[in-house]
Every structure is written in structure tokens, then in C-alpha cells.
Amino acid sequence: MSKQTLAALTAQIVAFRDARDWAQFHNPKDVALSLSLEVGEVLEHMQWVNGEALQTRLTERREAVGEELADVLYYTLLLAHDLGIELDTAFAAKMARNAEKYPVAKARGSSKKYTEL
């Protein structure tokens, strides 16, 4: 599969939804709920295991986890589209803020929140 831009992926998602007349069901709350549920399905693959057993399970379930992550991406792009949010712009701004909050000199190798650095 070729790598697609966010705009191309979003257009594909919107066309899929619109061909099925599902926009009537896709208010922001319900799309956000669906996003949250799909994140939960990603987490189900990790539940009750840790360490090496977790790595083994994720390797064994790589395709299934990928499908769930694709669902997360679907709802993320759909919600951003419906709210008029340019994700590439929002992402760049967020990364710039994160760089300020977590300067390398203070944050490298630390799991502390920026307020604790």
C-alpha cells in the first residue's frame, strides 16, 4: 500500500461514510465515543500481560492490533474533518509546545511530567 497524505486518507474516509449515508449518525460526541471504544480495543490486546509476554503477544497479534489502530485513525481523521481541524497544523503546534515543555536537557531519560522537571 502506498503512503497517503492525511488529506487523501480523510477524503477516503468521508467518501466511505457518505456513500453509506452515515453522516447523520456522526455527531462529534458519538464519533469521539467510537474513537475511545476503538482505543479500548487496542488495549484489550495488552490486557493482563507485561514484559516479554507482552512483546510476544503484540508480535503474534500484530495484524489485529494494526486493524484496531486503523480504526483509531479512521475516527481521529473523521472527527478532525467534521470539526474543521487541520491535523497536520495542530500536530506541528502541539509538538512545538511539547518541545518547550520538555527540553532535551531536562527531559532526556526521564518519565516525569513537565511540571516536575
C-alpha positions in Angstrom: 0.0 0.0 0.0 1.3 3.4 -0.9 1.7 6.0 1.8 -1.1 8.5 1.6 -1.4 12.0 2.9 -3.8 12.9 5.8 -5.9 14.7 3.2 -6.1 11.7 1.0 -6.9 9.4 3.9 -9.6 11.8 5.1 -11.2 12.1 1.7 -11.3 8.3 1.5 -13.0 8.1 5.0 -15.5 10.8 4.2 -16.4 9.2 0.8 -16.9 5.8 2.6 -19.1 7.4 5.2 -21.1 9.5 2.7 -21.7 6.6 0.4 -23.5 4.9 3.3 -25.4 8.0 4.4 -23.8 7.7 7.9 -23.1 11.4 8.5 -26.5 11.6 10.1 -25.2 9.4 12.9 -21.7 11.0 13.2 -22.1 13.9 15.6 -18.9 14.9 17.4 -19.8 13.2 20.7 -20.6 9.8 19.1 -17.5 9.9 16.9 -15.4 10.7 19.9 -17.1 7.8 21.8 -16.3 5.5 18.9 -12.7 6.7 18.9 -12.5 5.9 22.7 -14.0 2.5 22.1 -11.5 1.7 19.4 -8.6 2.7 21.7 -10.1 0.3 24.2 -9.9 -2.5 21.6 -6.2 -1.7 21.1 -5.7 -2.0 24.9 -7.5 -5.3 25.0 -4.6 -6.9 23.2 -2.3 -5.8 26.0 -4.5 -6.6 29.0 -3.1 -8.9 31.7 0.4 -9.3 30.3 3.7 -7.5 30.7 7.3 -7.6 29.8 8.4 -10.3 27.4 4.9 -11.9 27.3 3.5 -8.6 26.2 6.0 -8.3 23.4 5.3 -11.8 22.3 1.6 -11.2 22.3 1.9 -8.0 20.3 4.1 -9.7 17.8 1.5 -12.6 17.5 -1.4 -10.1 17.2 0.4 -7.5 15.0 -2.2 -7.7 12.2 -5.2 -7.4 14.7 -3.6 -4.5 16.5 -3.0 -2.8 13.2 -6.6 -3.1 12.4 -7.6 -1.6 15.7 -5.1 1.2 15.2 -6.6 1.8 11.7 -10.0 2.2 13.4 -8.5 4.7 15.8 -7.0 6.6 12.8 -10.4 6.5 11.0 -12.3 8.1 13.8 -9.5 10.6 14.5 -9.4 11.8 10.9 -13.2 11.9 10.7 -13.6 13.9 13.9 -10.9 16.4 12.8 -12.6 16.7 9.4 -16.0 17.3 10.9 -14.6 19.9 13.4 -12.6 21.7 10.7 -9.3 20.9 12.4 -6.2 20.6 10.2 -4.4 17.8 11.9 -1.0 18.5 10.4 -1.1 22.1 11.6 -2.5 21.0 15.1 0.2 18.3 15.3 3.1 20.7 14.4 1.8 23.3 17.0 1.5 20.6 19.7 5.0 19.2 19.0 6.4 22.8 19.3 4.6 23.2 22.7 5.9 19.8 23.8 9.5 20.8 22.9 9.1 23.8 25.1 7.6 21.9 28.0 10.1 19.0 27.7 13.5 20.4 26.8 16.0 17.7 26.0 18.4 18.8 28.7 15.8 18.3 31.4 13.6 15.5 29.9 16.1 13.1 28.4 15.7 9.7 30.0 13.0 10.9 32.5 9.3 9.9 32.7 8.5 12.9 34.8 5.7 15.3 33.8 7.0 18.7 32.6 5.7 20.3 35.9 8.1 18.0 37.8 11.3 18.5 35.7 
